[in-house]
Amino acid sequence: MSDILDVGRIAALNDILRRTLCGGTLVLSAGIVALGRERQQAILAAVAAFDGFDPDNDPYGEHDFGALEADGEQVFFKIDYFDRALACASSDPADSSVTARVLTVLLSHEY
């Protein structure tokens, strides 16, 4: 990974994925899947609306993790950065041409 990362660009790309589900892959945990489609949609809407990032929960400013309550469930989301082959970490998470983003949404007790 490069020594200097464009954290603002990383956060913007993560926000796009989280809000629109574009620019990456969505993975729902077994617990989220078991809740059914309506509750999944409510949870994904809450994840998209999440804006509670601060230095305590987002120390690197990348907007890559969040914890929230949605539809009566304690939910976590996280975004990981892989190379395009999904074999290892991305060399530059700010560069979409070399990065595959994966947004995982899960129940807190599944973590």
All heavy atoms as an XYZ file, in Angstrom:
835
protein
N       0.847     -1.160      0.000
C       0.000      0.000      0.000
C       0.896      1.228      0.000
O       1.930      1.257      0.635
C      -0.913     -0.018      1.234
C      -2.056      0.934      1.102
S      -3.354      0.829      2.365
C      -3.718     -0.875      2.474
N       0.496      2.257     -0.712
C       1.311      3.456     -0.780
C       1.378      4.130      0.581
O       0.501      3.986      1.423
C       0.742      4.416     -1.831
O      -0.563      4.807     -1.478
N       2.463      4.879      0.800
C       2.658      5.541      2.091
C       1.647      6.658      2.314
O       1.277      6.947      3.436
C       4.076      6.103      2.185
C       5.113      4.998      2.251
O       4.764      3.887      2.698
O       6.256      5.248      1.850
N       1.227      7.312      1.242
C       0.274      8.411      1.349
C      -1.013      7.984      0.654
O      -1.030      7.699     -0.533
C       0.833      9.691      0.698
C       2.121     10.100      1.390
C      -0.200     10.792      0.748
C       2.852     11.244      0.728
N      -2.085      7.912      1.423
C      -3.380      7.528      0.868
C      -4.262      8.753      0.746
O      -4.202      9.652      1.584
C      -4.068      6.505      1.769
C      -3.391      5.155      1.903
C      -4.157      4.283      2.892
C      -3.304      4.471      0.562
N      -5.086      8.780     -0.263
C      -6.053      9.853     -0.433
C      -7.290      9.475      0.373
O      -8.240      8.898     -0.140
C      -6.374     10.022     -1.915
C      -7.279     11.204     -2.184
O      -7.883     11.747     -1.226
O      -7.398     11.586     -3.358
N      -7.261      9.801      1.662
C      -8.323      9.397      2.585
C      -9.661      9.993      2.175
O     -10.703      9.335      2.289
C      -7.948      9.771      4.036
C      -9.098      9.474      4.990
C      -6.706      9.015      4.459
N      -9.660     11.221      1.697
C     -10.912     11.843      1.252
C     -11.556     11.074      0.116
O     -12.770     10.875      0.096
N     -10.759     10.618     -0.827
C     -11.286      9.834     -1.954
C     -11.776      8.469     -1.472
O     -12.807      7.985     -1.911
C     -10.225      9.675     -3.034
C     -10.669      8.789     -4.184
C     -10.362      9.394     -5.514
N     -10.667      8.463     -6.590
C     -11.853      8.380     -7.192
N     -12.818      9.186     -6.827
N     -12.062      7.514     -8.157
N     -11.030      7.847     -0.571
C     -11.456      6.555     -0.019
C     -12.809      6.707      0.665
O     -13.726      5.914      0.432
C     -10.401      5.996      0.954
C      -9.122      5.632      0.201
C     -10.943      4.784      1.711
C      -7.942      5.313      1.109
N     -12.967      7.729      1.500
C     -14.244      7.959      2.194
C     -15.362      8.211      1.200
O     -16.473      7.681      1.353
C     -14.115      9.128      3.166
N     -15.095      8.994      0.156
C     -16.129      9.285     -0.846
C     -16.561      8.014     -1.577
O     -17.766      7.792     -1.788
C     -15.615     10.329     -1.839
N     -15.598      7.177     -1.961
C     -15.942      5.915     -2.638
C     -16.710      4.987     -1.698
O     -17.663      4.311     -2.120
C     -14.675      5.236     -3.158
C     -13.979      5.950     -4.322
C     -12.585      5.382     -4.549
C     -14.819      5.877     -5.587
N     -16.320      4.956     -0.433
C     -17.048      4.130      0.539
C     -18.465      4.652      0.735
O     -19.412      3.862      0.843
C     -16.293      4.093      1.865
C     -15.038      3.260      1.794
O     -14.854      2.474      0.872
N     -14.161      3.434      2.764
N     -18.633      5.967      0.796
C     -19.973      6.541      0.947
C     -20.852      6.210     -0.250
O     -22.037      5.896     -0.096
C     -19.891      8.056      1.145
C     -19.364      8.461      2.506
O     -19.339      7.613      3.427
O     -18.976      9.642      2.662
N     -20.289      6.271     -1.445
C     -21.061      5.915     -2.645
C     -21.536      4.471     -2.553
O     -22.711      4.177     -2.803
C     -20.229      6.141     -3.924
C     -20.053      7.648     -4.163
C     -20.875      5.464     -5.133
C     -19.017      7.986     -5.224
N     -20.645      3.559     -2.198
C     -21.030      2.149     -2.079
C     -22.110      1.974     -1.018
O     -23.127      1.325     -1.255
C     -19.812      1.281     -1.757
C     -20.080     -0.204     -1.481
C     -20.819     -0.855     -2.642
C     -18.778     -0.920     -1.173
N     -21.906      2.571      0.139
C     -22.847      2.403      1.250
C     -24.223      3.000      0.929
O     -25.251      2.425      1.259
C     -22.252      3.074      2.497
C     -23.036      2.917      3.749
C     -22.310      3.513      4.932
N     -21.759      4.831      4.689
C     -22.477      5.955      4.680
N     -23.760      5.918      4.914
N     -21.897      7.113      4.450
N     -24.246      4.132      0.266
C     -25.510      4.825     -0.017
C     -26.252      4.281     -1.228
O     -27.478      4.301     -1.274
C     -25.250      6.310     -0.222
C     -24.829      7.011      1.044
C     -24.508      8.460      0.789
N     -24.074      9.116      2.010
C     -23.233     10.136      2.033
N     -22.747     10.624      0.908
N     -22.897     10.674      3.190
N     -25.511      3.815     -2.244
C     -26.155      3.446     -3.511
C     -25.973      1.981     -3.890
O     -26.610      1.517     -4.838
C     -25.595      4.293     -4.665
O     -24.229      3.929     -4.900
C     -25.708      5.784     -4.374
N     -25.089      1.286     -3.193
C     -24.710     -0.093     -3.520
C     -24.076     -0.193     -4.903
O     -24.084     -1.257     -5.518
C     -25.898     -1.055     -3.382
C     -26.555     -1.097     -2.007
C     -27.703     -2.095     -1.984
C     -25.537     -1.407     -0.912
N     -23.515      0.915     -5.374
C     -22.769      0.937     -6.638
C     -21.283      1.074     -6.328
O     -20.908      1.740     -5.377
C     -23.213      2.122     -7.495
S     -24.898      1.981     -8.086
N     -20.475      0.440     -7.142
C     -19.036      0.560     -6.980
C     -18.421     -0.521     -6.115
O     -17.303     -0.375     -5.646
N     -19.153     -1.593     -5.915
C     -18.619     -2.680     -5.103
C     -19.593     -3.825     -5.011
O     -20.573     -3.900     -5.755
N     -19.335     -4.697     -4.070
C     -20.147     -5.893     -3.853
C     -20.767     -5.815     -2.469
O     -20.103     -5.436     -1.506
C     -19.260     -7.154     -3.943
O     -18.667     -7.194     -5.239
C     -20.055     -8.422     -3.702
N     -22.032     -6.191     -2.372
C     -22.739     -6.258     -1.098
C     -22.771     -7.702     -0.616
O     -23.126     -8.607     -1.374
C     -24.175     -5.750     -1.252
C     -25.104     -5.943     -0.051
C     -24.625     -5.118      1.148
C     -26.527     -5.576     -0.427
N     -22.402     -7.907      0.649
C     -22.501     -9.216      1.284
C     -23.375     -9.058      2.519
O     -23.117     -8.196      3.363
C     -21.108     -9.755      1.698
C     -21.243    -11.053      2.471
C     -20.214     -9.929      0.480
N     -24.427     -9.871      2.597
C     -25.293     -9.901      3.772
C     -24.982    -11.158      4.562
O     -24.889    -12.253      3.989
C     -26.767     -9.902      3.363
C     -27.257     -8.706      2.537
C     -28.717     -8.896      2.156
C     -27.054     -7.407      3.280
N     -24.844    -11.016      5.860
C     -24.577    -12.174      6.708
C     -25.799    -13.089      6.744
O     -26.917    -12.690      6.380
C     -24.234    -11.721      8.124
O     -25.400    -11.181      8.738
N     -25.602    -14.296      7.239
C     -26.712    -15.251      7.367
C     -27.808    -14.692      8.263
O     -29.004    -14.892      7.997
C     -26.196    -16.572      7.916
N     -27.432    -13.977      9.319
C     -28.419    -13.388     10.216
C     -29.268    -12.336      9.542
O     -30.486    -12.254      9.773
N     -28.663    -11.517      8.705
C     -29.416    -10.499      7.961
C     -30.329    -11.182      6.942
O     -31.502    -10.833      6.813
C     -28.468     -9.498      7.272
C     -27.634     -8.723      8.291
C     -29.233     -8.558      6.355
C     -28.362     -7.687      9.110
N     -29.821    -12.164      6.240
C     -30.629    -12.892      5.253
C     -31.847    -13.528      5.926
O     -32.969    -13.481      5.401
C     -29.782    -13.951      4.514
C     -30.656    -14.873      3.680
C     -28.728    -13.265      3.644
N     -31.664    -14.078      7.117
C     -32.753    -14.757      7.830
C     -33.872    -13.808      8.238
O     -34.992    -14.252      8.505
C     -32.207    -15.475      9.056
N     -33.603    -12.522      8.263
C     -34.627    -11.552      8.667
C     -35.698    -11.329      7.603
O     -36.756    -10.789      7.906
C     -33.970    -10.208      9.017
C     -33.044    -10.218     10.220
C     -32.354     -8.865     10.352
C     -33.785    -10.578     11.495
N     -35.420    -11.705      6.374
C     -36.392    -11.527      5.300
C     -36.193    -10.209      4.567
O     -35.539     -9.286      5.044
N     -36.794    -10.146      3.397
C     -36.563     -9.042      2.463
C     -36.956     -7.669      3.015
O     -36.224     -6.700      2.871
C     -37.297     -9.323      1.162
C     -37.003     -8.323      0.093
C     -37.687     -8.657     -1.196
N     -37.334     -7.679     -2.187
C     -37.086     -7.952     -3.435
N     -37.169     -9.184     -3.857
N     -36.769     -7.006     -4.276
N     -38.122     -7.557      3.632
C     -38.573     -6.251      4.125
C     -37.624     -5.689      5.174
O     -37.268     -4.507      5.139
C     -39.986     -6.341      4.694
C     -41.064     -6.369      3.641
C     -42.453     -6.322      4.255
O     -42.635     -5.728      5.333
O     -43.360     -6.890      3.627
N     -37.214     -6.522      6.110
C     -36.293     -6.062      7.156
C     -34.906     -5.791      6.583
O     -34.234     -4.848      7.003
C     -36.246     -7.067      8.297
C     -37.623     -7.123      9.016
C     -37.621     -7.984     10.223
N     -36.872     -7.328     11.302
C     -36.445     -7.980     12.386
N     -36.674     -9.274     12.522
N     -35.779     -7.338     13.325
N     -34.487     -6.581      5.614
C     -33.208     -6.315      4.949
C     -33.225     -4.940      4.302
O     -32.268     -4.167      4.425
C     -32.924     -7.366      3.868
C     -32.626     -8.738      4.387
C     -32.669     -9.773      3.287
O     -32.548     -9.461      2.100
N     -32.850    -11.028      3.660
N     -34.319     -4.617      3.625
C     -34.422     -3.315      2.966
C     -34.387     -2.177      3.979
O     -33.739     -1.148      3.746
C     -35.685     -3.245      2.107
C     -35.581     -4.122      0.878
C     -36.858     -4.188      0.073
O     -37.962     -4.104      0.598
N     -36.712     -4.349     -1.232
N     -35.049     -2.347      5.122
C     -35.029     -1.325      6.166
C     -33.618     -1.153      6.727
O     -33.160     -0.027      6.970
C     -36.010     -1.683      7.278
N     -32.925     -2.248      6.912
C     -31.556     -2.194      7.436
C     -30.630     -1.536      6.421
O     -29.810     -0.665      6.773
C     -31.071     -3.603      7.833
C     -31.819     -4.036      9.103
C     -29.560     -3.646      8.012
C     -31.663     -5.498      9.449
N     -30.748     -1.900      5.148
C     -29.902     -1.285      4.120
C     -30.189      0.209      3.993
O     -29.271      1.007      3.766
C     -30.067     -1.997      2.786
C     -29.478     -3.402      2.725
C     -29.811     -4.076      1.400
C     -27.974     -3.373      2.957
N     -31.440      0.610      4.165
C     -31.772      2.037      4.136
C     -31.123      2.764      5.310
O     -30.616      3.886      5.163
C     -33.290      2.230      4.150
N     -31.104      2.133      6.475
C     -30.461      2.737      7.643
C     -28.943      2.822      7.461
O     -28.319      3.820      7.845
C     -30.805      1.948      8.902
N     -28.356      1.805      6.868
C     -26.918      1.832      6.579
C     -26.620      2.967      5.596
O     -25.661      3.725      5.768
C     -26.430      0.474      6.047
C     -25.022      0.570      5.464
C     -26.486     -0.586      7.147
N     -27.446      3.114      4.578
C     -27.250      4.180      3.588
C     -27.359      5.562      4.226
O     -26.639      6.484      3.844
C     -28.271      4.035      2.463
N     -28.231      5.712      5.206
C     -28.456      7.008      5.849
C     -27.454      7.304      6.962
O     -27.385      8.439      7.442
C     -29.877      7.055      6.403
N     -26.687      6.312      7.364
C     -25.763      6.485      8.486
C     -24.780      7.622      8.198
O     -24.161      7.677      7.135
C     -24.982      5.186      8.727
C     -24.028      5.254      9.884
C     -24.479      5.070     11.177
C     -22.685      5.514      9.680
C     -23.601      5.124     12.259
C     -21.798      5.573     10.751
C     -22.264      5.381     12.041
N     -24.653      8.528      9.162
C     -23.681      9.612      9.021
C     -23.003      9.927     10.349
O     -22.473     11.008     10.557
C     -24.319     10.869      8.430
C     -25.348     11.504      9.359
O     -25.639     10.936     10.432
O     -25.859     12.581      9.018
N     -22.990      8.951     11.239
C     -22.443      9.136     12.575
C     -20.950      8.902     12.688
O     -20.489      8.387     13.703
N     -20.205      9.266     11.678
C     -18.758      9.073     11.721
C     -18.116     10.167     12.577
O     -18.452     11.342     12.448
C     -18.161      9.104     10.313
C     -18.682      8.013      9.418
C     -19.591      8.293      8.412
C     -18.269      6.705      9.584
C     -20.074      7.296      7.588
C     -18.742      5.690      8.770
C     -19.644      5.991      7.764
N     -17.210      9.759     13.453
C     -16.463     10.708     14.272
C     -15.094     10.091     14.579
O     -14.853      8.932     14.247
C     -17.238     11.076     15.543
C     -17.515      9.893     16.454
O     -16.599      9.073     16.700
O     -18.652      9.780     16.953
N     -14.192     10.843     15.182
C     -12.846     10.308     15.434
C     -12.826      9.040     16.296
O     -11.898      8.235     16.176
C     -12.130     11.462     16.148
C     -12.838     12.681     15.666
C     -14.283     12.270     15.512
N     -13.838      8.829     17.133
C     -13.860      7.629     17.963
C     -14.186      6.366     17.167
O     -13.624      5.306     17.415
C     -14.869      7.776     19.102
C     -14.416      8.783     20.142
O     -13.196      8.949     20.320
O     -15.291      9.403     20.769
N     -15.132      6.461     16.213
C     -15.530      5.265     15.474
C     -14.961      5.224     14.053
O     -15.142      4.252     13.343
C     -17.057      5.108     15.444
C     -17.757      6.188     14.650
O     -17.160      6.912     13.873
N     -19.053      6.309     14.859
N     -14.288      6.289     13.648
C     -13.712      6.367     12.304
C     -12.344      7.048     12.386
O     -12.137      8.106     11.803
C     -14.667      7.145     11.388
C     -14.283      7.084      9.925
O     -13.638      6.104      9.506
O     -14.619      8.034      9.191
N     -11.393      6.443     13.117
C     -10.128      7.127     13.396
C      -9.295      7.470     12.165
O      -8.502      8.404     12.198
C      -9.383      6.155     14.312
C     -10.001      4.829     14.043
C     -11.436      5.105     13.697
N      -9.477      6.743     11.058
C      -8.695      7.005      9.858
C      -9.466      7.822      8.826
O      -8.953      8.138      7.764
C      -8.198      5.696      9.241
C      -7.359      4.917     10.215
C      -7.860      3.779     10.829
C      -6.081      5.338     10.553
C      -7.095      3.074     11.751
C      -5.310      4.636     11.480
C      -5.830      3.517     12.075
O      -5.079      2.829     12.989
N     -10.734      8.138      9.123
C     -11.531      8.979      8.247
C     -11.973      8.330      6.955
O     -12.340      9.016      6.006
N     -11.999      7.005      6.913
C     -12.322      6.295      5.675
C     -13.803      5.919      5.534
O     -14.205      5.406      4.495
C     -11.462      5.037      5.545
C      -9.991      5.349      5.397
C      -9.118      4.116      5.256
O      -9.618      2.977      5.361
O      -7.904      4.295      5.037
N     -14.591      6.118      6.558
C     -16.023      5.757      6.529
C     -16.206      4.291      6.156
O     -17.094      3.929      5.393
C     -16.805      6.648      5.562
C     -16.849      8.081      5.969
N     -17.645      8.986      5.324
C     -16.222      8.774      6.953
C     -17.494     10.177      5.874
N     -16.620     10.070      6.874
N     -15.377      3.427      6.756
C     -15.380      2.009      6.386
C     -16.001      1.085      7.434
O     -16.014     -0.129      7.252
C     -13.969      1.542      6.052
C     -12.997      1.686      7.220
O     -13.361      2.285      8.251
O     -11.855      1.211      7.090
N     -16.549      1.651      8.515
C     -17.196      0.839      9.543
C     -18.257      1.680     10.233
O     -18.090      2.879     10.423
C     -16.180      0.362     10.591
C     -16.819     -0.424     11.707
C     -17.057     -1.781     11.554
C     -17.237      0.194     12.871
C     -17.684     -2.511     12.566
C     -17.853     -0.521     13.885
C     -18.075     -1.878     13.732
N     -19.350      1.018     10.597
C     -20.377      1.697     11.377
C     -21.162      0.708     12.208
O     -21.286     -0.471     11.845
N     -21.661      1.188     13.330
C     -22.534      0.411     14.210
C     -23.792      1.234     14.413
O     -23.716      2.431     14.713
C     -21.841      0.135     15.540
N     -24.949      0.606     14.242
C     -26.202      1.325     14.352
C     -27.331      0.385     14.729
O     -27.187     -0.832     14.630
C     -26.531      2.034     13.033
C     -26.691      1.133     11.796
C     -27.808      1.648     10.930
C     -25.398      1.095     11.022
N     -28.444      0.970     15.160
C     -29.648      0.193     15.376
C     -30.568      0.431     14.183
O     -30.766      1.567     13.767
C     -30.357      0.593     16.661
C     -31.516     -0.346     16.954
C     -32.093     -0.173     18.343
O     -31.319      0.116     19.266
O     -33.315     -0.334     18.474
N     -31.070     -0.658     13.639
C     -31.935     -0.575     12.465
C     -32.993     -1.657     12.547
O     -32.668     -2.827     12.758
C     -31.117     -0.740     11.189
N     -34.224     -1.264     12.434
C     -35.349     -2.196     12.440
C     -35.299     -3.125     13.659
O     -35.530     -4.326     13.562
C     -35.400     -2.995     11.135
C     -36.792     -3.578     10.874
O     -37.784     -2.832     10.982
O     -36.879     -4.786     10.594
N     -34.929     -2.548     14.808
C     -34.888     -3.303     16.049
C     -33.682     -4.199     16.224
O     -33.615     -4.983     17.171
N     -32.714     -4.100     15.348
C     -31.513     -4.940     15.404
C     -30.269     -4.067     15.559
O     -30.192     -2.985     14.982
C     -31.361     -5.766     14.116
C     -32.510     -6.695     13.816
C     -32.576     -7.900     14.740
O     -31.593     -8.180     15.454
O     -33.609     -8.569     14.733
N     -29.292     -4.556     16.315
C     -27.988     -3.907     16.367
C     -27.187     -4.436     15.177
O     -26.979     -5.641     15.055
C     -27.269     -4.213     17.683
C     -25.978     -3.469     17.864
C     -26.140     -1.956     17.937
O     -27.115     -1.445     18.459
N     -25.186     -1.235     17.392
N     -26.778     -3.525     14.295
C     -26.181     -3.878     13.013
C     -24.797     -3.246     12.893
O     -24.582     -2.118     13.339
C     -27.088     -3.375     11.861
C     -26.448     -3.588     10.504
C     -28.458     -4.040     11.923
N     -23.884     -3.978     12.275
C     -22.587     -3.452     11.899
C     -22.496     -3.477     10.376
O     -23.074     -4.348      9.723
C     -21.432     -4.307     12.420
C     -21.232     -4.313     13.903
C     -20.485     -5.324     14.482
C     -21.748     -3.327     14.719
C     -20.261     -5.346     15.851
C     -21.529     -3.338     16.093
C     -20.782     -4.354     16.659
N     -21.752     -2.527      9.830
C     -21.342     -2.640      8.431
C     -19.850     -2.360      8.375
O     -19.294     -1.646      9.204
C     -22.125     -1.693      7.508
C     -21.806     -0.234      7.683
C     -20.728      0.347      7.036
C     -22.598      0.565      8.478
C     -20.434      1.693      7.200
C     -22.329      1.907      8.651
C     -21.233      2.481      8.005
N     -19.204     -2.976      7.400
C     -17.784     -2.728      7.191
C     -17.485     -2.819      5.708
O     -18.186     -3.512      4.957
C     -16.912     -3.700      7.977
C     -17.015     -5.145      7.555
C     -16.190     -6.027      8.476
C     -16.058     -7.421      7.930
N     -14.887     -7.634      7.118
N     -16.497     -2.065      5.296
C     -16.070     -2.083      3.900
C     -14.604     -2.499      3.872
O     -13.765     -1.934      4.564
C     -16.267     -0.704      3.230
C     -17.752     -0.328      3.243
C     -15.707     -0.727      1.805
C     -18.055      1.064      2.739
N     -14.324     -3.505      3.060
C     -12.962     -4.000      2.883
C     -12.499     -3.699      1.465
O     -13.314     -3.583      0.545
C     -12.902     -5.505      3.142
C     -13.222     -5.847      4.583
O     -12.470     -5.408      5.473
O     -14.231     -6.531      4.822
N     -11.183     -3.589      1.295
C     -10.579     -3.247      0.008
C      -9.689     -4.398     -0.443
O      -8.707     -4.724      0.213
C      -9.704     -1.991      0.132
C     -10.264     -0.921      1.026
C      -9.607     -0.549      2.195
C     -11.445     -0.268      0.715
C     -10.100      0.441      3.017
C     -11.957      0.720      1.532
C     -11.279      1.075      2.684
O     -11.777      2.053      3.501
N     -10.023     -4.986     -1.567
C      -9.262     -6.097     -2.129
C      -8.701     -5.706     -3.493
O      -9.183     -4.767     -4.129
C     -10.160     -7.329     -2.310
C     -10.694     -7.873     -1.019
C     -11.977     -7.568     -0.600
C      -9.914     -8.691     -0.213
C     -12.478     -8.061      0.593
C     -10.409     -9.199      0.984
C     -11.689     -8.877      1.386
N      -7.716     -6.477     -3.956
C      -7.296     -6.317     -5.341
C      -8.433     -6.816     -6.234
O      -9.392     -7.421     -5.749
C      -5.972     -7.042     -5.617
C      -6.074     -8.553     -5.526
O      -7.147     -9.106     -5.195
O      -5.051     -9.206     -5.782
N      -8.382     -6.548     -7.504
C      -9.493     -6.892     -8.411
C      -9.746     -8.402     -8.475
O     -10.858     -8.825     -8.775
C      -9.245     -6.336     -9.811
C      -9.141     -4.820     -9.866
C     -10.385     -4.144     -9.379
N     -11.170     -3.709    -10.504
C     -12.440     -3.371    -10.410
N     -13.069     -3.430     -9.274
N     -13.103     -2.975    -11.453
N      -8.754     -9.211     -8.175
C      -8.928    -10.666     -8.189
C      -9.484    -11.186     -6.864
O      -9.719    -12.383     -6.724
C      -7.596    -11.342     -8.493
N      -9.677    -10.307     -5.891
C     -10.151    -10.671     -4.548
C      -9.202    -11.649     -3.864
O      -9.609    -12.469     -3.052
C     -11.572    -11.239     -4.588
C     -12.645    -10.307     -5.138
C     -13.971    -11.048     -5.282
C     -12.814     -9.074     -4.256
N      -7.924    -11.540     -4.193
C      -6.923    -12.456     -3.643
C      -6.174    -11.875     -2.450
O      -5.718    -12.615     -1.592
C      -5.924    -12.849     -4.734
N      -6.031    -10.565     -2.414
C      -5.295     -9.928     -1.324
C      -5.746     -8.476     -1.198
O      -6.606     -8.018     -1.947
C      -3.786    -10.026     -1.542
S      -3.219     -9.277     -3.071
N      -5.158     -7.764     -0.271
C      -5.528     -6.372     -0.041
C      -5.197     -5.513     -1.259
O      -4.230     -5.773     -1.979
C      -4.797     -5.837      1.184
N      -5.994     -4.472     -1.456
C      -5.729     -3.539     -2.544
C      -4.442     -2.772     -2.287
O      -4.151     -2.387     -1.147
C      -6.891     -2.548     -2.664
O      -6.562     -1.523     -3.589
N      -3.709     -2.510     -3.341
C      -2.491     -1.709     -3.219
C      -2.805     -0.232     -3.041
O      -1.984      0.518     -2.521
C      -1.602     -1.907     -4.452
O      -2.297     -1.479     -5.621
N      -4.009      0.191     -3.461
C      -4.399      1.601     -3.345
C      -5.917      1.708     -3.272
O      -6.581      1.802     -4.302
C      -3.862      2.403     -4.523
C      -4.163      3.889     -4.415
O      -4.811      4.322     -3.426
O      -3.745      4.632     -5.319
N      -6.496      1.715     -2.066
C      -7.952      1.779     -1.925
C      -8.601      3.033     -2.518
O      -9.803      3.060     -2.738
C      -8.170      1.740     -0.410
C      -6.935      1.157      0.151
C      -5.829      1.559     -0.776
N      -7.814      4.057     -2.815
C      -8.352      5.272     -3.426
C      -8.499      5.127     -4.940
O      -9.134      5.967     -5.580
C      -7.449      6.467     -3.108
N      -7.944      4.071     -5.512
C      -7.956      3.861     -6.959
C      -8.931      2.737     -7.311
O      -8.643      1.559     -7.106
C      -6.548      3.524     -7.437
C      -6.437      3.381     -8.939
O      -7.468      3.353     -9.646
O      -5.286      3.274     -9.420
N     -10.073      3.121     -7.875
C     -11.104      2.134     -8.234
C     -10.639      1.150     -9.295
O     -11.182      0.056     -9.399
C     -12.368      2.841     -8.727
O     -12.932      3.592     -7.692
N      -9.652      1.526    -10.084
C      -9.213      0.628    -11.151
C      -8.429     -0.570    -10.617
O      -8.289     -1.569    -11.316
C      -8.374      1.383    -12.185
O      -7.122      1.758    -11.650
N      -7.935     -0.480     -9.380
C      -7.192     -1.602     -8.807
C      -7.851     -2.156     -7.544
O      -7.303     -3.045     -6.905
C      -5.725     -1.213     -8.484
C      -4.985     -0.794     -9.751
C      -5.647     -0.130     -7.424
N      -9.028     -1.627     -7.195
C      -9.659     -1.991     -5.935
C     -11.060     -2.545     -6.147
O     -11.864     -1.962     -6.877
C      -9.751     -0.759     -5.003
O      -8.434     -0.254     -4.790
C     -10.387     -1.114     -3.671
N     -11.337     -3.648     -5.480
C     -12.697     -4.200     -5.393
C     -13.170     -3.950     -3.965
O     -12.563     -4.443     -3.007
C     -12.697     -5.686     -5.708
N     -14.228     -3.157     -3.820
C     -14.792     -2.865     -2.499
C     -15.852     -3.897     -2.167
O     -16.654     -4.260     -3.014
C     -15.446     -1.484     -2.502
C     -14.482     -0.379     -2.425
C     -15.152      0.991     -2.307
N     -14.214      1.874     -1.676
C     -13.031      2.169     -2.191
N     -12.667      1.677     -3.334
N     -12.209      2.965     -1.538
N     -15.869     -4.318     -0.898
C     -16.876     -5.267     -0.422
C     -17.508     -4.676      0.837
O     -16.815     -4.446      1.832
C     -16.265     -6.652     -0.128
C     -17.332     -7.600      0.420
C     -15.629     -7.228     -1.389
N     -18.807     -4.428      0.754
C     -19.587     -3.943      1.890
C     -20.273     -5.139      2.528
O     -21.067     -5.824      1.876
C     -20.639     -2.932      1.427
C     -21.733     -2.543      2.416
C     -21.170     -1.872      3.655
C     -22.760     -1.637      1.731
N     -19.949     -5.398      3.785
C     -20.571     -6.492      4.532
C     -21.475     -5.901      5.585
O     -21.062     -5.012      6.333
C     -19.498     -7.385      5.195
O     -18.606     -7.864      4.183
C     -20.143     -8.555      5.925
N     -22.729     -6.379      5.634
C     -23.703     -5.957      6.640
C     -24.042     -7.180      7.464
O     -24.381     -8.240      6.919
C     -24.962     -5.353      5.970
C     -25.962     -4.898      7.020
C     -24.586     -4.201      5.047
N     -23.935     -7.032      8.800
C     -24.145     -8.169      9.680
C     -24.762     -7.729     11.010
O     -24.719     -6.555     11.365
C     -22.813     -8.878      9.961
C     -21.715     -8.076     10.654
C     -20.803     -9.019     11.428
C     -20.883     -7.289      9.635
N     -25.371     -8.672     11.677
C     -25.876     -8.426     13.020
C     -24.683     -8.370     13.959
O     -23.704     -9.110     13.790
C     -26.842     -9.527     13.430
C     -28.088     -9.667     12.556
C     -28.897    -10.896     12.966
C     -28.946     -8.414     12.617
N     -24.758     -7.516     14.974
C     -23.603     -7.318     15.850
C     -23.143     -8.624     16.498
O     -21.941     -8.851     16.666
C     -23.905     -6.265     16.906
O     -24.958     -6.686     17.739
N     -24.073     -9.498     16.858
C     -23.676    -10.749     17.535
C     -23.010    -11.742     16.574
O     -22.469    -12.762     17.019
C     -24.853    -11.390     18.262
C     -25.970    -11.843     17.375
N     -25.947    -13.025     16.682
C     -27.150    -11.252     17.060
C     -27.065    -13.152     15.983
N     -27.812    -12.095     16.198
N     -23.014    -11.461     15.273
C     -22.338    -12.325     14.311
C     -20.866    -11.933     14.144
O     -20.115    -12.647     13.487
C     -23.013    -12.240     12.943
C     -24.407    -12.803     12.933
C     -25.039    -12.679     11.565
O     -25.277    -11.534     11.120
O     -25.296    -13.732     10.949
N     -20.476    -10.815     14.705
C     -19.111    -10.306     14.519
C     -18.111    -11.173     15.247
O     -18.293    -11.631     16.310
C     -19.006     -8.857     14.987
C     -17.699     -8.206     14.629
C     -17.427     -7.865     13.316
C     -16.736     -7.968     15.589
C     -16.227     -7.272     12.961
C     -15.526     -7.356     15.259
C     -15.281     -7.020     13.940
O     -14.092     -6.434     13.613
